Amino acid sequence: MFQAITWRPLVPSPWALGESLLQWTVTLIQIDKPVTFLLPFDRYRLTLSHRLLDSMGGVSRFLLRAIEQGLSLAALIEVTALSGSVLLNQLAYLQAHRYVQIDEGENGPLLWLTARGSSIVQVGHLLEDFSVTVWLDAFTLSRHAAHFVMFDYGTTPPQTLPANDAPSTVVTHVPRRTGRAGRSRLFDDANRLRGLLEQDGLKQLLEYCWGADCELITSELEHWAFELGMDEGEQAELLVSIEYAAGELQLRLKTSNHHGKSDALPSLTLPVVEIAHVFKPIANFPWTVELPSTRVQRLELVSSGTLSHFTTAAVVESEDARHARLPMCLGDGLPSELDSLTVAPGLCVETNARILQLLCSVDEVQLARHLQRTPGAFTLSHNLMTQEAAELA
């Protein structure tokens, strides 16, 4: 079954240390461990068409192909079973639209394809049975942040998931966006795909399918149209993995003040241990001891990195299925990143610890560039194409 619809700097600064809302500071959290994101994609069928070719009748298309093969007027009359007058009227129509040239010969009219007619015939050859399987992302939150993947001219790739016995790699599932299903989802994704293909994406797609040296791609670009259809056969969903090397993934803390800009990617929760050392004087100690202020250490529990900046506005109070989640990676002993604590004579210390989940965001341009490296795949990312167009301008 087939439903179809046709369509003719990197980090903003969060608030520093919670108490001061007047001073800005750049907050980046670098994860010093390999991280793999699993991105959900939905399967579709993409069919290409040509508006001028579609506007022709079946007889006109047949005549152009027959003339290309060198058939004479007499042969066309015999093959089509049309009368000479009807056939000449049809040929006159093609000549008026500059697809055919008719010359007088000794034995009757001579038929030739013009350059325009030859192009239309070649277009017809290219579009024969042209229908490919494509994948559109199911995780970006904005319709203007779409990602498109096609594997080896329509083949379905295998699901490549990291091995469970590879503790050195942190695996994070990026959740599907909540939205509509069926025909409504098809309508939404057709809009998202249109935004991609209108940004030079269609040209890149056709060059991938037909070769970059195909002259018809550029010369006929304004006439190409596409149809996106639901493809429910075999594997309807796909998880595409992208890998960040150790130290490559950088997160920024999210706060309630986000400059009014809507997010393109789901937020991500980062597990953090907060250790508070509260100093207290020992009763009846023989001399006065200066009481230090409470000392707080925070350590992210993915690669055991210390947090130099923190804001309570980024703390998530409860789990949310709409967020991606970085899992804790606990070692056998105390992390070396935890600072040693010296307690002066006359003091005792009370230590409290709690596990927090901090809401973070991933840089969408960096993620898109990682997606471009997917083996054996042709990919389009809206944000990269927008950035490249701005740079050219």
N, C-alpha and C positions, 0 to 999 in steps of 0.2 A: 504494500500500500504506500501511496506517495501523495502527500499534500504539497502544494507548491504555492509560492507567492512570487510575483514578478515585479521588478523595479526597473521600468524603462529608465641663589646658589643652591645645591643639593639638599641642605637641611635648614628649616626654619628654627629659630632659637626658642626653646621653651623657657619658662621662668626658673630662675636659679634658687635652689634650696628652699622652696616653699614659702618661707617667711617674707622674703623681699620680693615685692611685685614691681619694683622699679628698675632692677638691673637685669639685662638680658645676658645670657651666656649660651654658647653653642654646646649642645649635648649630643654626643655620638656614643653609641655602645657598640664596640667591636667584638664580634664573636670569634674567638681564636680556636675554632673547631670546624671541620667540614660540615656543611648543612645541605641537605637535599630537600627541595620543595616538590611536592606532588600536586600538579595543577590539573583540575578537571576540565575536560573539553567534551563538547557534544558533536555528534556526527550529522552531516548534512550531505545532500546531493546537489552539486552545482552544475547547471546546464547553461551553455552559452548560445546566444543567437545573434543574428545580424538584422537590423531593422529594414534595410533596403531589400535584402534577400527575402525576408518574411513578407514584405509588401507585394512581392511578385506572385503570380499564380503558378500552379504546377506546370502548366503548359510552357510558360515563359522560361522557367528554370530548365525544363527538359530541352527546349530548343537551344538554349545557350550551351548546354553540355554536348548536344548533338553537333552543333556547328564547331565546337572545339575539336571534336573527333573527325571533322572533315566531311560530314554528310552534305550532299547536295540538296537542292530544293526538291528534285524528283524523289530522292531517297526519303526526305522528310515527309512528303505526301504519302508515300507508301507505308512508312513506319507509323505515322500518326493517324492515318485513315481520314485526315481532314482534307477538305477541298482546297484547290490552289488559291482561290480567292480568300478563304478564311485564313489560311496559313500566311498569305502575303500581308493581310491586315495585322496579324500578330507580329510578323517580322517588322512591319512599318512602325508598330508601337515600340519595339525594341530599338529600332534605328532612331526614332524620335528622342529616346532617352539615352542615346549615345552608347548603347551596349553592342550594337551590330552595325556593320557597314554593308550596304548592298550595292554591288556594281553590275553593270550589264556585261554579259559575256556572249560569245557566239552561240552557245547552246542554252542560253537562259541566264537568269540572275546568278551572280556569284556572291556567296555569303562569307563574311569575315567577322571575327570578334574584334572589337576595339580594345584599347588598353583597359578601359573601364569594364567592358564585358569580360575580358580575361581575368580581371581581379575578382569580379563577382563569382566566376566559376571556381577560382582557387579558394575563395572563401567557403563556398559550398563543400569543397573537398575537405577543408580543415574542420568544418563543423559536423561532418558525418560521424554519428555516434559519439560526439564529444559530450561526455558527462563524467564528472570526477567526484570522488569522495573527498570532502573537506571537513575540517574540524574548527569550530568556533569556541572560544573560551567560555566557561560557565562560572567564572569566579570574579571577574572585574565588576565593580559596582556602578560604573558610569558607562552610558552607551557610547561615550566618546573615548573609551579606553580599551577598545576591543583588540584581541589577538587572534590571528588566523594561522592555521597550520595545514599543510598538505604534504603527505609522505609519498615520495617516489611515484608521482603521477597517479595518485589515487589509491595506492595499496594501503592496507591497514597495518600499522606497525604493531609489534608485540608489546605487551605491557612489561616495561623494564623497571622493576622495583628493586631497591637496594636489599641486599641479603640481611636477614634478621640477625645473623651472627657477626655483624660488622659494627661493633660498639663505637668505633672511631667516628662514625657518621651519624649525625642527628637528622632524623627523617620527620618532616612536618607536612601534614595534609592540609592543603588550603581548601577551605570549605566552599561549596557551591553557593552562589548568591541565591537568596530567596526571591522567587518570582513566579511568573505564570507558566503554565504547561500547555502542550499541544499547539493548536493554531495560534494562540496568543504569543507563545514563546517564539514560534516561527516568524511572526510579524516583527517582534522585537529584534531578533537576530538578523533578519533581512535588513532592517534599518542599520544595525551595527556594521554589517558587511558592506552595505552601500557606502558608509562613511569611510571605510578602508579603501575600497576600490576606486572611489572618486579622487583619492590622493595619490595618483600615479600607481596605485596598487594593481589595477587591472592590467596595465602595461607590463608590470613585473610578473604577474601571474601568467600572462600569455607567453612571455619570453621564457619562463620556466617550462611551460608545456610544449611550445612550438620551436624554441630556439631563439636566441637573441637576434639572429640574422634574418628573421622572417620580416620582410618589408611590409607585409599586410597589417602587422600589428599596429604600427604607427599611422599608416595611411588610412586605415579604416577605423581608427580608435573611437571616433565620435559616433559610429554606427553600432558598436557592440552593445549588447544588453545581456543580462543574466537572469536566471531563475533559480531561486533557492528552494529546495524541497526537503521535507523530513525523510531521513533515511533510517528506517527502523530495523533494517536487516543486520544480522550478525552482532556486531559490537557497537551499541548505541553510544556508549560513553568511553572515554579514554583518560588515563592519568599520564600526563607528560612530566617527566622528571627533569629538573634543572639543578645543577650542583654548584655550590659556592665552596671555594677552597678555604682552608683555615685562614682567618683574618680578613676574608673578603667581604663577608656579610656585615654591614653596618646598619644599626637600627637607630631610630630617633624616638625619644619619649613623646607620648601624646598627652596633651592636656585639653581641658575643656575649651581653651582659647586657641582655635586653629585657623584664625584669620578668615573664617567663613568659607573656606575652600572645601568642596566635597572630596571625599577620598575616592581614589580610583581602585585601590586594592583593599581587601579585608585587613583589619588590624590584626596584630599578633601579640600574644601574651608571653612575657618573659618571666620565668621563675627566679625569684631573688630571695636570699636569706638576709634578714636584717638582725644584726647582733648589737644589742645596747649594753654597754658597761656603765653601771651606776655606782659611783664611788661614795662610800660612807665612812665616817670616822669610827675608830674603835673606842668603845667606852672606857673611861678611866685611863686613857693613855697619858703618860707623864708630861707631854708637852703638846703645844698646839700645832696642828698640821693643816696646811692649806688644802682645801677640798677642791679637786679638779672638777670641771664640768663633765657631764655625761658624754661618753665617747660612743659613737655609732659607726659601725662598719657594715657595708652592704656588698654582697657578692652575688653576681648572677650565676645561676646553677647549671648553665649549659657548658661554658668553657672556663668557669671559675674566675672570671674577670671581675675586678673591683669597680664599683660605680663611683665616679668622681662627682656626679651630680644626681640629684634626686628631687622629685616633686610629688607630693601626695596626690595631686590631681591625676596622676597617671596610674594610681593603684586601682585595680579591678576588684570589686568586692565579691563578685560571683562569676561562675563560669558562663560563657555565652557561646552557643554553637556557631555564631556568625564569625567568630574570631579563629584564626589559625593559632596553634598552640605549640610552643617550643617545649619539648619534654626535658625534665631534669636529668642530668648525667652525673650521677654520684660516684665518687671514687672510693677507695678503701680507707683512706686516711684524711687528715685535715688538709685542706688546700694550702699550698705554700703562699698563696696570695694574702691569706689572713695575717695581719700584722700581729707581732707578739705584743703582749701587754705587760708592762712593769708596774707593780703596785708598791708605792712608797710605804715605809714603816708608819704605823699609826692609822692605816687605811685598810678597809676591806672593800671588796667589789661584788656587786650583785649583777649577774649576767642574765639577760633575757633574750630569747631568739624567737623570731616568727618568720614564716614563709609568706612572701607577697607575690602577687602576679601583677607585673607592670604592663600597661598597654603601650605598644610600640607600633611603628609603621615602617614598612620596607620601601626603599626607593624604587619607584615603578620603572624608571629608565634603566636602572641597573638590572632589574629583573627581566625587562624586555631584551636587553643585550644578551643575557644568559640564554633566553629562549631562542635567540637567533643561532645559537651553537648546537641546537638539537640535531643529532646525526641523521642524514638522509631526508631532511625535511626542508620545505620551502615555507618561510614564516613571514607574516606581516604584522607589525605592531603600530597601532594608531599613534602612540606618543612619539615613537622614533621617527615616523614619517612626518609628523608635524614639526618635530625639532629639525629634521634635515631640510624641510621646505623653508623654515625660518632662516636657517643658516645660508641657504642659496639666495634668499631674498636680500 
